[in-house]
Amino acid sequence: MSSEKLSSLHREINSLLGLSAAAYRDYLEGGKTFRHALILRQHNDNLQQLLSTHLPELPVHLQADANALIDHYRAWTIKWEELKQSRNPLPGDEFVFENDHRFPREAANRIIQLVI
């Protein structure tokens, strides 16, 4: 992959990580409602799809980090779907679940800090 394309991909990943982080803050500060969880889910899905699609194009030393993020989003999505199916929440309803698969912050930071 050319450095220009990698730079563009990196910007897109960083943008989605930022949107996801902002959505998570809004979720926490907004009462952990289903409305906020839906927005967070959208950003997480977009990031998981982008990373999965472009995994082979990432520098080899970041592929394990990208996989850690993908694995986290997959585990998180399973829990999210289980709760949604069991509760059928309305937008203003609280939407909270336990997830032992914690966000791989160090992996995300290494991807963010990629120098191209």
Sequence and secondary structure as in RCSB ss.txt:
>XXXX:A:sequence
MSSEKLSSLHREINSLLGLSAAAYRDYLEGGKTFRHALILRQHNDNLQQLLSTHLPELPVHLQADANALIDHYRA
WTIKWEELKQSRNPLPGDEFVFENDHRFPREAANRIIQLVI
>XXXX:A:secstr
  HHHHHHHHHHHHHHHHHHHHHHHHHHHTTSBHHHHHHHHHHHHHHHHHHHHHGGGS HHHHHHHHHHHHHHHH
HHHHHHHHHHHH   TTSB     SS   HHHHHHHHT   
